[in-house]
Amino acid sequence: MQYTPSYVAPAQLQARTLFGNVMWLVALTAGCFALGCYAGRNLSPGWSIVWWIAGFACLIGLNFARRASSGVSIALLVLMGLFLGLGLGPVVTYYSTTSPRAVWQAAGATALFIAGCGSFGYATRRDLSALGRISFFALLGLIVAGIILIFVHIPGADLAYSIFGLLIFAGLTMFDFQRLRRSQDAASAPFIAASIFLDALNVFLFFLRLFGGRD
């Protein structure tokens, strides 16, 4: 069955508009994150944890506010990026001081990683819902493993942790970009942007562990 352009064009235009809005929000959040990293570069560990928790509180609030008000959703998204930047400011500063090359390598690798996985997820016609669920539960397992590794030293565990983390977020990135392509709700743009930003942030941190550990 063939569809006339009059039916296809509006859907294509809506998808392009949503994609543009989401990418703009991701860029805005990344900019706020960078600002937060600079402002929080000398924070104590205690304050870093406080801002980190505040960032995730904004994410939880965004999940509830996305249907209520687009303005509130965007404000929470921006604050999430800023607060997470404040929380991670000392970490990024540490790597920038001790291994500046690792920071640039991690940033470049992250851009290529997100572009590759995101392009595949956006373009593929295969349903990636199962991959998204598997990746989510694998992420929960990785979090538990990370807590265990705080107290137990296992040779080579840090490398394996980072590699498995990248594999998990490859699946989550593909799923989030497919969700972006399939979504027809403009109000979902801030929440999808938050998901993609968190994908990129975690990928950056995993690459930072890999490249920083080699110096």
KEBA-920859 format. One record per residue (C-alpha): residue number from 1; residue in three letters; y negated, x negated, z negated. Coordinates in nm, 3 decimals. Layout:
BEGIN
PT     n   res         y         x         z
PT   NUM   Ala         Y         X         Z
...
END
This chain:
BEGIN
PT     n   res         y         x         z
PT     1   Met     0.000     0.000     0.000
PT     2   Gln    -0.340    -0.139     0.096
PT     3   Tyr    -0.662    -0.086    -0.092
PT     4   Thr    -0.999    -0.070     0.071
PT     5   Pro    -1.269    -0.322    -0.022
PT     6   Ser    -1.467    -0.044    -0.189
PT     7   Tyr    -1.200    -0.027    -0.459
PT     8   Val    -1.136    -0.402    -0.490
PT     9   Ala    -1.492    -0.532    -0.496
PT    10   Pro    -1.606    -0.367    -0.823
PT    11   Ala    -1.303    -0.498    -1.012
PT    12   Gln    -1.355    -0.847    -0.874
PT    13   Leu    -1.724    -0.836    -0.961
PT    14   Gln    -1.647    -0.719    -1.316
PT    15   Ala    -1.390    -0.997    -1.362
PT    16   Arg    -1.634    -1.261    -1.241
PT    17   Thr    -1.907    -1.125    -1.468
PT    18   Leu    -1.677    -1.130    -1.772
PT    19   Phe    -1.556    -1.480    -1.687
PT    20   Gly    -1.915    -1.602    -1.659
PT    21   Asn    -2.014    -1.439    -1.987
PT    22   Val    -1.716    -1.587    -2.172
PT    23   Met    -1.774    -1.937    -2.036
PT    24   Trp    -2.143    -1.916    -2.127
PT    25   Leu    -2.050    -1.813    -2.482
PT    26   Val    -1.797    -2.097    -2.506
PT    27   Ala    -2.066    -2.344    -2.399
PT    28   Leu    -2.313    -2.196    -2.650
PT    29   Thr    -2.056    -2.221    -2.930
PT    30   Ala    -1.974    -2.580    -2.832
PT    31   Gly    -2.345    -2.665    -2.845
PT    32   Cys    -2.376    -2.515    -3.193
PT    33   Phe    -2.065    -2.707    -3.298
PT    34   Ala    -2.220    -3.034    -3.177
PT    35   Leu    -2.540    -2.951    -3.366
PT    36   Gly    -2.336    -2.879    -3.678
PT    37   Cys    -2.149    -3.210    -3.644
PT    38   Tyr    -2.478    -3.397    -3.632
PT    39   Ala    -2.630    -3.206    -3.923
PT    40   Gly    -2.317    -3.243    -4.136
PT    41   Arg    -2.236    -3.606    -4.057
PT    42   Asn    -2.305    -3.718    -4.415
PT    43   Leu    -2.162    -3.423    -4.604
PT    44   Ser    -1.922    -3.477    -4.894
PT    45   Pro    -1.557    -3.366    -4.855
PT    46   Gly    -1.620    -3.073    -5.087
PT    47   Trp    -1.902    -2.933    -4.875
PT    48   Ser    -1.702    -2.995    -4.558
PT    49   Ile    -1.427    -2.768    -4.690
PT    50   Val    -1.683    -2.503    -4.785
PT    51   Trp    -1.832    -2.496    -4.434
PT    52   Trp    -1.485    -2.504    -4.278
PT    53   Ile    -1.388    -2.193    -4.477
PT    54   Ala    -1.719    -2.028    -4.384
PT    55   Gly    -1.643    -2.089    -4.016
PT    56   Phe    -1.309    -1.915    -4.038
PT    57   Ala    -1.468    -1.632    -4.237
PT    58   Cys    -1.698    -1.579    -3.937
PT    59   Leu    -1.391    -1.572    -3.711
PT    60   Ile    -1.232    -1.302    -3.926
PT    61   Gly    -1.558    -1.107    -3.925
PT    62   Leu    -1.575    -1.142    -3.547
PT    63   Asn    -1.235    -0.980    -3.517
PT    64   Phe    -1.365    -0.672    -3.701
PT    65   Ala    -1.712    -0.665    -3.543
PT    66   Arg    -1.614    -0.700    -3.176
PT    67   Arg    -1.595    -0.321    -3.131
PT    68   Ala    -1.898    -0.241    -3.342
PT    69   Ser    -2.185    -0.450    -3.205
PT    70   Ser    -2.205    -0.715    -2.934
PT    71   Gly    -2.510    -0.868    -3.102
PT    72   Val    -2.330    -0.911    -3.433
PT    73   Ser    -2.025    -1.052    -3.253
PT    74   Ile    -2.232    -1.313    -3.073
PT    75   Ala    -2.414    -1.405    -3.396
PT    76   Leu    -2.082    -1.453    -3.575
PT    77   Leu    -1.953    -1.661    -3.284
PT    78   Val    -2.256    -1.889    -3.297
PT    79   Leu    -2.232    -1.923    -3.675
PT    80   Met    -1.861    -2.001    -3.646
PT    81   Gly    -1.934    -2.290    -3.413
PT    82   Leu    -2.215    -2.419    -3.635
PT    83   Phe    -2.014    -2.394    -3.958
PT    84   Leu    -1.705    -2.557    -3.810
PT    85   Gly    -1.930    -2.835    -3.682
PT    86   Leu    -2.069    -2.885    -4.032
PT    87   Gly    -1.717    -2.895    -4.169
PT    88   Leu    -1.595    -3.149    -3.914
PT    89   Gly    -1.913    -3.354    -3.902
PT    90   Pro    -1.782    -3.631    -4.134
PT    91   Val    -1.456    -3.654    -3.936
PT    92   Val    -1.630    -3.690    -3.600
PT    93   Thr    -1.875    -3.938    -3.754
PT    94   Tyr    -1.587    -4.146    -3.889
PT    95   Tyr    -1.425    -4.174    -3.548
PT    96   Ser    -1.761    -4.232    -3.378
PT    97   Thr    -1.822    -4.525    -3.614
PT    98   Thr    -1.477    -4.681    -3.626
PT    99   Ser    -1.353    -4.598    -3.276
PT   100   Pro    -1.628    -4.463    -3.049
PT   101   Arg    -1.415    -4.509    -2.739
PT   102   Ala    -1.154    -4.273    -2.884
PT   103   Val    -1.415    -3.997    -2.910
PT   104   Trp    -1.509    -4.022    -2.541
PT   105   Gln    -1.145    -4.048    -2.438
PT   106   Ala    -1.059    -3.742    -2.645
PT   107   Ala    -1.352    -3.547    -2.498
PT   108   Gly    -1.253    -3.635    -2.141
PT   109   Ala    -0.885    -3.562    -2.200
PT   110   Thr    -0.977    -3.228    -2.358
PT   111   Ala    -1.187    -3.126    -2.059
PT   112   Leu    -0.902    -3.206    -1.818
PT   113   Phe    -0.643    -3.041    -2.044
PT   114   Ile    -0.837    -2.714    -2.080
PT   115   Ala    -0.928    -2.708    -1.711
PT   116   Gly    -0.567    -2.759    -1.604
PT   117   Cys    -0.401    -2.519    -1.848
PT   118   Gly    -0.682    -2.266    -1.816
PT   119   Ser    -0.666    -2.266    -1.436
PT   120   Phe    -0.291    -2.209    -1.443
PT   121   Gly    -0.319    -1.929    -1.696
PT   122   Tyr    -0.601    -1.762    -1.505
PT   123   Ala    -0.431    -1.789    -1.166
PT   124   Thr    -0.066    -1.715    -1.245
PT   125   Arg     0.076    -1.366    -1.190
PT   126   Arg     0.356    -1.424    -1.440
PT   127   Asp     0.311    -1.242    -1.769
PT   128   Leu     0.241    -1.501    -2.039
PT   129   Ser     0.251    -1.261    -2.335
PT   130   Ala     0.584    -1.401    -2.455
PT   131   Leu     0.446    -1.756    -2.428
PT   132   Gly     0.146    -1.650    -2.637
PT   133   Arg     0.366    -1.507    -2.912
PT   134   Ile     0.595    -1.810    -2.916
PT   135   Ser     0.296    -2.047    -2.929
PT   136   Phe     0.140    -1.850    -3.213
PT   137   Phe     0.451    -1.865    -3.431
PT   138   Ala     0.498    -2.231    -3.339
PT   139   Leu     0.142    -2.289    -3.458
PT   140   Leu     0.227    -2.134    -3.794
PT   141   Gly     0.523    -2.371    -3.818
PT   142   Leu     0.300    -2.665    -3.728
PT   143   Ile     0.056    -2.569    -4.005
PT   144   Val     0.341    -2.565    -4.258
PT   145   Ala     0.461    -2.903    -4.128
PT   146   Gly     0.109    -3.042    -4.163
PT   147   Ile     0.096    -2.935    -4.527
PT   148   Ile     0.432    -3.101    -4.592
PT   149   Leu     0.316    -3.423    -4.426
PT   150   Ile     0.027    -3.442    -4.671
PT   151   Phe     0.279    -3.511    -4.948
PT   152   Val     0.568    -3.669    -4.755
PT   153   His     0.537    -3.978    -4.537
PT   154   Ile     0.766    -3.980    -4.232
PT   155   Pro     0.744    -4.268    -3.980
PT   156   Gly     0.618    -4.146    -3.643
PT   157   Ala     0.544    -3.799    -3.778
PT   158   Asp     0.173    -3.820    -3.698
PT   159   Leu     0.242    -3.891    -3.331
PT   160   Ala     0.501    -3.612    -3.308
PT   161   Tyr     0.263    -3.375    -3.487
PT   162   Ser    -0.012    -3.437    -3.232
PT   163   Ile     0.218    -3.406    -2.932
PT   164   Phe     0.369    -3.080    -3.054
PT   165   Gly     0.018    -2.956    -3.130
PT   166   Leu    -0.090    -3.023    -2.772
PT   167   Leu     0.217    -2.842    -2.637
PT   168   Ile     0.144    -2.541    -2.856
PT   169   Phe    -0.220    -2.523    -2.752
PT   170   Ala    -0.124    -2.563    -2.388
PT   171   Gly     0.061    -2.234    -2.424
PT   172   Leu    -0.221    -2.069    -2.617
PT   173   Thr    -0.481    -2.185    -2.363
PT   174   Met    -0.279    -2.044    -2.073
PT   175   Phe    -0.237    -1.716    -2.257
PT   176   Asp    -0.606    -1.687    -2.350
PT   177   Phe    -0.721    -1.749    -1.993
PT   178   Gln    -0.476    -1.493    -1.860
PT   179   Arg    -0.609    -1.250    -2.119
PT   180   Leu    -0.958    -1.327    -1.990
PT   181   Arg    -0.853    -1.247    -1.632
PT   182   Arg    -0.682    -0.923    -1.731
PT   183   Ser    -0.950    -0.796    -1.967
PT   184   Gln    -1.187    -0.529    -1.837
PT   185   Asp    -1.378    -0.484    -2.163
PT   186   Ala    -1.714    -0.661    -2.172
PT   187   Ala    -1.724    -0.618    -2.552
PT   188   Ser    -1.425    -0.851    -2.583
PT   189   Ala    -1.621    -1.149    -2.442
PT   190   Pro    -1.724    -1.301    -2.781
PT   191   Phe    -1.371    -1.276    -2.922
PT   192   Ile    -1.209    -1.430    -2.612
PT   193   Ala    -1.477    -1.701    -2.615
PT   194   Ala    -1.390    -1.777    -2.978
PT   195   Ser    -1.021    -1.809    -2.888
PT   196   Ile    -1.091    -2.046    -2.598
PT   197   Phe    -1.334    -2.251    -2.807
PT   198   Leu    -1.076    -2.290    -3.084
PT   199   Asp    -0.817    -2.393    -2.825
PT   200   Ala    -1.050    -2.665    -2.698
PT   201   Leu    -1.150    -2.773    -3.049
PT   202   Asn    -0.791    -2.817    -3.163
PT   203   Val    -0.695    -2.999    -2.845
PT   204   Phe    -0.990    -3.234    -2.900
PT   205   Leu    -0.880    -3.304    -3.257
PT   206   Phe    -0.522    -3.375    -3.151
PT   207   Phe    -0.637    -3.613    -2.879
PT   208   Leu    -0.870    -3.775    -3.130
PT   209   Arg    -0.574    -3.842    -3.359
PT   210   Leu    -0.379    -3.990    -3.070
PT   211   Phe    -0.652    -4.212    -2.928
PT   212   Gly    -0.803    -4.300    -3.265
PT   213   Gly    -0.464    -4.405    -3.400
PT   214   Arg    -0.423    -4.667    -3.130
PT   215   Asp    -0.732    -4.869    -3.235
END
